[in-house]
Amino acid sequence: MALNMKAAAAAAMEAGQPEEEEIAPEMLAVIAAAVTAFLGANHSIRSARMLQSPDAAVSRWTRQGRASVLASHNLPSKR
């Protein structure tokens, strides 16, 4: 299993994907406080990771294709 993880990490680096950023301890404290306030004191956070913004994860071609598909669903309004 560890060998597969190393191979996947090497492939991601070759593909130009950035390595995961480390989350600041202050941000983890804020997340923990929000979880405690919302769910109560008996919950714990097992893991946290940064997500890419939707604009960075989707190419322009993909966004344009989705826009044209959504535009094709517009029905004429009844008067």
Secondary structure as the mmCIF struct_conf table of DSSP 4:
data_model
#
loop_
_struct_conf.conf_type_id
_struct_conf.id
_struct_conf.beg_label_comp_id
_struct_conf.beg_label_asym_id
_struct_conf.beg_label_seq_id
_struct_conf.end_label_comp_id
_struct_conf.end_label_asym_id
_struct_conf.end_label_seq_id
HELX_RH_AL_P HELX_RH_AL_P1 ALA A 2 GLU A 14
TURN_TY1_P TURN_TY1_P1 ALA A 15 GLY A 16
HELX_LH_PP_P HELX_LH_PP_P1 GLN A 17 ALA A 24
HELX_RH_AL_P HELX_RH_AL_P2 PRO A 25 LEU A 39
TURN_TY1_P TURN_TY1_P2 ALA A 41 ASN A 42
HELX_RH_AL_P HELX_RH_AL_P3 PRO A 54 ALA A 57
BEND BEND1 VAL A 58 VAL A 58
HELX_RH_AL_P HELX_RH_AL_P4 ARG A 60 SER A 72
TURN_TY1_P TURN_TY1_P3 HIS A 73 HIS A 73
HELX_LH_PP_P HELX_LH_PP_P2 ASN A 74 LYS A 78
#
